[in-house]
Amino acid sequence: MNILWVFAHPEPRSLNGTLRDAALTELRAHGHTVEQSDLYAMQWNPVVTPQDYAHDRARRFRVAAASSAALAAGTQAPDIAAEQQKLLRADAVVLHFPLWWYSMPAIMKGWVDRVFVEGFGYGIRAADGSTRRYGDGVLGGKRAMVVLSMGGSEHTVSPRGISGSLDELLYPIQHGILFYTGMSVLPPVLVASADRMTEIDYAAAESELRQRVKGLPTDEPIPYRSQNGGDYDRRFVLRENIEANEIGVRIHTER
Ligand SMILES: Cc1cc2nc3c(=O)[nH]c(=O)nc-3n(C[C@H](O)[C@H](O)[C@H](O)COP(=O)(O)O)c2cc1C
C-alpha cells in the first residue's frame, strides 16, 4: 500500500514524533511505501489566501475569468496541488496529531481547509446531478485513520465521560472530513494520559500503534451509513423507522 501520513506536531522528539517514527518504521518493514506531510516541518501555510479563496469560489460558482481576481482563480497554489497529488496517490491516509482543545491543531485544520477544495473534497457531482459525499467522492476507495494523543484519561472519552465519547469527539473529523470525502474510516488509535506516561505505558502505546498500522489494509472500517444508501430521506435526515427514538451521532453508524 501507499500510505500518506499527515503529521501535526511542532517537535519531532515529542511523544508523538517518536510514535510517528515507530509507525513509519513498522509500515516500511511490511513493504508499504509511505509519503509524509509533516506539516510543521514543511512550514505548511494553514491560512486560506485570497487567491485560494478566489480559485475555490470561482469553481463553486463557475465564474467566468473576467476580473483579475477571477484570473488568479485559474491557478491553484502549488502547495495545495502537491498535497492533492499525495492524497490521490495514497491507498490509505493517516491523520496523526495531539488533541488540542478537543480537536486537531490549527495547522492541520488549515491543511484540510486549503486542500479539500471544491471538485476535490466537496461539490463532486454524479451523472444524475446528485452530490457525491459521505462515503462517496474523489477519495472513494481509500482508507483513513486518526491517530491521536490526549492529556486526559481514557475515561474522559468513555460514553459518559466529561469530554463526550471518543466517537462524538472525533465525529467532525472522522465523519465530517474523512468519510464525507469518500474514505472508509478505520477505528482511531488513542494514546490517552499522554502527559504522564511511564516507560511501560509508552511501550504499550507504541506496540498498539504498530499493531494497528499493520491492520491498515485489512481492518474493518467504522460502518457509517452512506448518504445514498437509502437510510436518509431527501433532507438527509435518518428515516424515522431506523434507530427510532435514538439521537446523537451514534445513529449514523450501522449496528
Ligand atoms: C493547546 C493545547 C490544547 C490541549 N487540549 C487538550 C484537550 O482538549 N484534551 C486533552 O485531553 N488534552 C489536551 N491537551 C494535552 C495534549 O493532548 C497532550 O499534551 C499531548 O497529547 C501530549 O503529546 P505530546 O507530548 O506529543 O505533545 C492540550 C495541549 C495543548 C498544548
The ligand as an SDF file (V2000), in Angstrom:
LIG
                    3D

 31 33  0  0  0  0  0  0  0  0999 V2000
   -3.0120   23.8280   23.1820 C   0  0  0  0  0  0  0  0  0  0  0  0
   -3.2750   22.5150   23.8690 C   0  0  0  0  0  0  0  0  0  0  0  0
   -4.5800   22.0640   23.9860 C   0  0  0  0  0  0  0  0  0  0  0  0
   -4.8630   20.8250   24.5690 C   0  0  0  0  0  0  0  0  0  0  0  0
   -6.1510   20.3820   24.6250 N   0  0  0  0  0  0  0  0  0  0  0  0
   -6.4240   19.1660   25.1390 C   0  0  0  0  0  0  0  0  0  0  0  0
   -7.7600   18.6700   25.1740 C   0  0  0  0  0  0  0  0  0  0  0  0
   -8.7060   19.2780   24.6930 O   0  0  0  0  0  0  0  0  0  0  0  0
   -7.9820   17.4590   25.7580 N   0  0  0  0  0  0  0  0  0  0  0  0
   -6.9650   16.7280   26.2960 C   0  0  0  0  0  0  0  0  0  0  0  0
   -7.2240   15.6400   26.8120 O   0  0  0  0  0  0  0  0  0  0  0  0
   -5.6740   17.1500   26.2460 N   0  0  0  0  0  0  0  0  0  0  0  0
   -5.3860   18.3470   25.6900 C   0  0  0  0  0  0  0  0  0  0  0  0
   -4.0790   18.7900   25.6370 N   0  0  0  0  0  0  0  0  0  0  0  0
   -2.9880   17.8970   26.0640 C   0  0  0  0  0  0  0  0  0  0  0  0
   -2.3040   17.2560   24.8470 C   0  0  0  0  0  0  0  0  0  0  0  0
   -3.2260   16.4700   24.0970 O   0  0  0  0  0  0  0  0  0  0  0  0
   -1.1200   16.4050   25.2880 C   0  0  0  0  0  0  0  0  0  0  0  0
   -0.2050   17.2690   25.9300 O   0  0  0  0  0  0  0  0  0  0  0  0
   -0.4440   15.7300   24.0960 C   0  0  0  0  0  0  0  0  0  0  0  0
   -1.3070   14.7760   23.5330 O   0  0  0  0  0  0  0  0  0  0  0  0
    0.8510   15.0460   24.5330 C   0  0  0  0  0  0  0  0  0  0  0  0
    1.5680   14.6420   23.3820 O   0  0  0  0  0  0  0  0  0  0  0  0
    2.9880   15.3050   23.0170 P   0  0  0  0  0  0  0  0  0  0  0  0
    3.8740   15.0920   24.2280 O   0  0  0  0  0  0  0  0  0  0  0  0
    3.4770   14.5750   21.7990 O   0  0  0  0  0  0  0  0  0  0  0  0
    2.7540   16.7670   22.7570 O   0  0  0  0  0  0  0  0  0  0  0  0
   -3.7870   20.0370   25.0700 C   0  0  0  0  0  0  0  0  0  0  0  0
   -2.4800   20.5160   24.9800 C   0  0  0  0  0  0  0  0  0  0  0  0
   -2.2130   21.7390   24.3720 C   0  0  0  0  0  0  0  0  0  0  0  0
   -0.7940   22.2180   24.2800 C   0  0  0  0  0  0  0  0  0  0  0  0
  1  2  1  0
  2  3  1  0
  2 30  2  0
  3  4  2  0
  4  5  1  0
  4 28  1  0
  5  6  2  0
  6  7  1  0
  6 13  1  0
  7  8  2  0
  7  9  1  0
  9 10  1  0
 10 11  2  0
 10 12  1  0
 12 13  2  0
 13 14  1  0
 14 15  1  0
 14 28  1  0
 15 16  1  0
 16 17  1  0
 16 18  1  0
 18 19  1  0
 18 20  1  0
 20 21  1  0
 20 22  1  0
 22 23  1  0
 23 24  1  0
 24 25  2  0
 24 26  1  0
 24 27  1  0
 28 29  2  0
 29 30  1  0
 30 31  1  0
M  END
$$$$
